[in-house]
Every structure is written in structure tokens, then in C-alpha cells.
Amino acid sequence: MTIEYGVPLREFAKGKSQVEVAELLGVTQGAISQMMLSARDVRVVSGSDGKPEGFEIRRIGSRRKSLAA
């Protein structure tokens, strides 16, 4: 089942620098770079105040557990 929610980050970022996208979403440029390089499903929606907000869409239980040392 596929649910469309918001705009994919790559589409939202078209024509904008990573710094601009980071400022709009309230994160660092480095965070945007990591999101763009990863296979994460990050979406951007318009918040209640009209400002863009980012969300990650993922299946429950899909996060890898770290190995105990």
C-alpha cells in the first residue's frame, strides 16, 4: 500500500541550494545533505502556519537496532 503524503524532499529542493532548504526546514545544511544522499523517504508539507515542515515516512519496526558492544 502506498500513501502519498507531501512532496518528496528532492522535488521540494529543486532550484534551491541545500542551505536554503535547510533554513526553510529549520535544520543544518549537513542534515539536508545526508537526507538527499540516503534512501530515506523524507517528505515536505505545509504546516498550519504555512511554513514547510519535513517528515520521514517509514514502516514501523524498520529501524535497524544497533549491536551491543
C-alpha positions in Angstrom: 0.0 0.0 0.0 1.4 3.4 -1.0 0.1 6.6 0.6 1.2 9.9 -0.9 2.0 12.5 1.7 3.6 15.8 0.9 6.3 16.5 -1.6 9.5 14.4 -1.8 12.5 16.3 -0.4 14.3 16.1 -3.8 11.3 17.7 -5.6 11.0 20.4 -2.9 14.7 21.2 -3.2 14.8 21.6 -7.0 16.1 25.1 -7.8 17.1 25.7 -4.2 20.5 25.4 -2.6 20.9 23.0 0.4 21.5 26.0 2.6 18.1 27.5 1.5 16.3 24.2 2.1 17.9 23.8 5.5 16.9 27.3 6.5 13.3 26.7 5.4 13.1 23.4 7.3 15.0 24.5 10.4 17.9 22.0 10.1 21.5 22.2 9.1 22.9 22.0 5.6 24.7 18.8 6.6 21.4 17.2 7.6 19.9 18.1 4.2 23.0 16.6 2.5 22.6 13.3 4.5 18.9 13.2 3.7 19.5 13.7 0.0 22.2 11.0 -0.1 20.3 8.4 1.9 17.4 6.2 0.8 15.2 7.8 3.4 11.6 8.8 2.3 11.6 12.4 3.5 8.5 14.5 2.6 7.8 18.2 2.9 4.3 19.5 3.8 2.9 22.9 4.5 2.5 23.4 8.3 -0.5 25.0 9.9 1.4 28.3 9.9 2.2 27.9 6.2 5.9 27.2 6.8 7.3 24.0 5.2 7.8 21.0 7.6 9.8 17.8 6.9 8.7 14.3 7.8 10.2 10.9 7.3 7.9 8.2 6.1 8.9 4.7 7.2 7.4 1.4 8.2 7.1 0.8 12.0 9.8 -1.5 13.2 12.0 -0.7 10.2 14.8 1.0 12.1 17.9 -1.1 12.5 18.8 -2.0 16.0 22.4 -1.2 17.0 24.5 -4.1 18.1 25.5 -4.1 21.8 29.2 -3.9 22.3 
